[in-house]
Structure formats: structure tokens, C-alpha cells
Amino acid sequence: MKLSHIVAGTTALLWITGASAQDTLESLMQTKQTFECRITNSVTLNYLLFLPKDYDSKSDHRWPVMLFLHGAGERGTTLTKVAVHGPPKLVKSKPEFPFILISPQCANGERWHDEALLALLDDVMGRYRTDPARVYLTGLSMGGYGTWSLGTKYAERFAAIAPICGGGEIIDILLASGKQSAALQSLGIWAFHGGKDPVVPLNESERMIAVLKRVGCKDVELTVYPEAGHDSWTEAYANPKLYDWFLQHARKTR
């Protein structure tokens, strides 16, 4: 049987043999194509590096590492802005801080990029005496978002993370499988948020904690400061229990 169809303004005669008319029409409208390219990015990150006061004297010691991500207000080219909050502020008066601290600065108009942060982490860890089993991640506000992103996508790289007044993509957690899922389930997570945060709503942290528990994460905690606004980081980073908690976590390494 011969059928006549109009396709893109042209009359086409189609012989129907076994396949439906609809299948044949779709084969004319869509063809399989392949596109391939290589995309590279060049990234420059300025950062503050803190070494514990005993770093030089303990030449055989491997030190835990902490990567700190600042908030949106500290972006730019003035590196001293990075030390106005959190661990890089703390170490100015606590030279005995027992971590190698890496505090990068995000450029104006940018946000944290996972691949650049991992490359920086690899570079520092390759040049200093670090313990790959004890690598920790924390950040506030925009850095809290960065902590959720980097920590959940690359959970195998960290022993524990502490995101503060941030949020993330639950789809990255729900789609984790295999080794990534196992690493996520064994990741230590302690989140902090202000109960009256007008910038990043508390439910941003709550939804991340809920989905982590849903996929089987056991070591998960959320601390809410009921009267705190967006600045929940001052109280969180002033708590010495946070740093003890970090050091209780270690990853198994080969």
C-alpha cells in the first residue's frame, strides 16, 4: 500500500512494510548525531596557607588538612578579607591550631568551582606533609553551598565536612551509587544554621540533612541556633568541640 505524506513542505512517497507510518515519519525527522570536543579552563586561586607552629619541628608528622570556603562578601582580590571569619581568623590568635589550613579566595562575580578546589587541595597536599586520611572541609554562606557541593560529590576525598548556613542539590545525593554512595554514607557531616536566617532559610540545611539520612548516612547532625540570623558561623567556629569532632574522623586510605 502506498501513502503520501507532506514532510517539511515536500511530498514524500513512503512504502509501509512492517513498521507503522508514525515510526517511518519519525525516522525522517530525527537522525542520530554525535558531537565531541575538549573543554579546558584556566583558573587562578589566591589563598592563605597556615602551618601549625610545630610543623617544622615535627619533621616526621603527617598533619590533618582543613579546606575553608568563605562567603560571598569576601570575594575579590584583597586576600586579607578571607581572614575576617572562621578558621583563618581563629589561627591569628591560635598558632597551635592543629591543622594545615587552606583558605582560597573566590574572584568577584564568581562562586566556588569543585574542580578548581580539588586541584588546589591536591597541589598543597603534594607539597606539604599531610595526612590523606584526615582531610576536612568547611565553609559559610556561599562557602556553605560550596561545602555541600564539593563534599557530597567527592565524599571519598574528605573524612568530615561542616557546612554553615548553606544549602545544596539533593539530586547529587539521590543519584550517588556504588563507591560514591558508600563514601557518602561514611562521611561525617555536621551542619549549622541560624533559626532566624533571613538570607539562606533554615530549610536549606534541613532538606540536605533529611535526604542524607534517607540514603543511609549515619553520622549526620544539624545544630540550629534558634536566635541567630545569617551569622551562625561566629558561634559555630568558636566552639572547640567542632575541631575535636573533625579529628575524630578519618578515611581509610590505601
N, C-alpha and C positions, 0 to 999 in steps of 0.2 A: 504494500500500500504506500502511496506517495503523498506526503504532506507538504504544504507550502507555508513557510513562516517568514515574518519580517524581522530581521536581526540588524540593528544599527542602521536602519534605512535601506538595507539591501535584501532582496528576495533570495532566500536560500532554499534549495530543494534537499530535504533530508529523507533518506531511506531509513525507516524504522525496522530494525532487525533484532529483536530480543530486548533491547533497552527501551525504557519509556521515553516519550517525547520530552519530558521535563529533564531527564538525565542528559539527553543529547543536547538540549538547549544550553544547559549549564556548562557542558564541555566546550561549547563555543565561546561562552562569556568569560571563563576563568581558565588561565593556564598556569602551570607551576613554574615559578621563577626562583632564582637563588641570588642573593646579594652577599658579598663578602668584602670586608675591609678591616684594616687595623687602625685603632684609635689610641693615641697616646696623649698623655697630659704631662706638662712640666709644672711642678709645684714647689714653691719655696716656703718653708716654715721657719720663722724665727722662734726660739724657745728659751726658756730659763731652765738651767740644769742645776740641781742641788745634789751634792755628795755629802753623806754623813761625815761628821768631824773625824771619825775613826777610819775613814775609807783608806787612807794611805798607810796607816799603821797596821791595819789588818790585811796584809797582802794576800792571805790565803782564804779570805772570807768572800762568799758569794752573797750579794745583797739583794733584798727584795726590791721590786720596782713599782712605782706608782705613776700612772699617767693621769694628769689633771687637765680637764677641759673647762675653760672659763665660759662666762655668759656673753650675750650679745653686746653688752655695754663695754666690754674690754677689747673689742676688735680694733684693729688699726695697725699702726707702725710704732707706737710708743710702748716698748716692751715692759716698762715698769708697771703699766696698767694691769698686767697679768697677775701681779702680786698684791692686788688690793683685797682679794678674798681668798678663802680656802687655804689649802696646804702651802702654796708659795708665800702667803702672808705669814702663816704659822712658823715656817722654818727661819724667818728672820730673827726670831727670838728663841728658837729651839734648835740649835746646831746639832743636837743629839738625835734629831728625827731619824728613825731607823730605816729609811727608805731612800733609794735613789729616786729623786723626784723629777719628772719631765713635765714641763708646763709650756706647751706651744701657744702661739698667738695666731688667731684667725684674722685674715685680712678684712678690711672694711667691705661690707656688702656681700660677704661670703658666709658660709656655715661650714661645720665640720664635715670632712670627707673621710670615709672609713679607710680607703686605700692609702691616702697620704699619711694618716695617723699610724697605720701599721708599718709603713715604710720607715717613718721616724723612729718608732719603737724598735724595729729591727736594727737600725743603724746605731742607736745608743747602746742597745744590749750587746751588739757586736764589738763595741769599743771599750766597754767597762765591765767590771767583774759583777755580773748579775746572776740571779737565780731564776732560771726559766720556769721553775715550778711555782714561784711566788711573784706573779705579775698581777697588779691590781689597777682598776680603772674607776675614776670618779669624776663628776662634773656637776655644774649647777646651771639651771635655767637652759639656755641654748646648749650648754655643755651637758646638762642632764639629758636632753634629747640625743646629743652625741654619744653619751654613755650607753643609753638604751640601744641605740643603733649598732654601735661597734661591739658592745658586749654581748648582744643576743645573736648577731650574725656570725661573730667569730668567738664564740664562747670557749672554744678549746684553747684560746690564747691567754685566757685570764683565769685566775683562781677565784676571784671575787670582784664584784662591782658595787658601787654605791651611787646611783643616780639621784640627784636632788632637784626637786621642783621641775621635773621634765616629763616627757611622755614619749611614746614610740608607736611603731607599726606592729600591731598584733599579728598581721599576716605573716611576718618574718618568723614568728614563733610557731604559729599554727602549721606552717609548711616545712618546718625543720624535720629532718628524717635521718635515719642512720646514725653516723658518728656525730653529726651536728646536734641531733636530738639528745643523744647520750651526754654530750658535753654540756648542753644547756641544762639538762636535768641535774647535773652535778655542780653547777655554778652557784657560788654563794652570792646572794642578792639581798642588799639592804637598802631600801629606798626611803627617802624623806620628803615630806611635803608640808606646807602650811595649810591649816584648816580654812583660812580666810584669804587664800591666794587669789588676787584679782587678775593676775596676768596669765598664769597657767593653772586651770582649775584642778582641784584635788582629784577629780575623777580620772585625769590623765594618768596619774600614778596608780590609782585603784584598778583601772582596767588592765594595766600591764601586769600587776600582781595577780589579778584574777585569772588571766589567761595562762600565766606561768604555772600556777597551781593546777589548772585544768590539764596541762600537758605533762604533769608529773614531777614538776620541780618541788623539792622538799625544803631546801634551805633558802626560804624566801620570807622577807619581813618588810613591813611598811610602818614607819614611825610618822605619826601626824602630830604636829604641834598645833593644838586647837586654836590658839590666838594669833598665830603667826600669819603674816601676809605672804608676799612673794619671797621675802628674805627668810627662808627656813635654813639657809646654809650656814649662817653665823652660829646658830646653836648646834647644828649637826657637826660641823668641823671642830667646834670647841669641845666636843665630847671625846675624852680619851678612850672610851670603850670602842669607838669606831675603829681606831687603829689597832687595838688589841684584836678586834674581830677580824680585820683583814689578815693579820698574821697567823690566825688560827686556820687559815685556808691555804691549801697547796694543791697543785695539779700533779698528777703522776706524769713523769717525763721519761723518755727512753734513755 
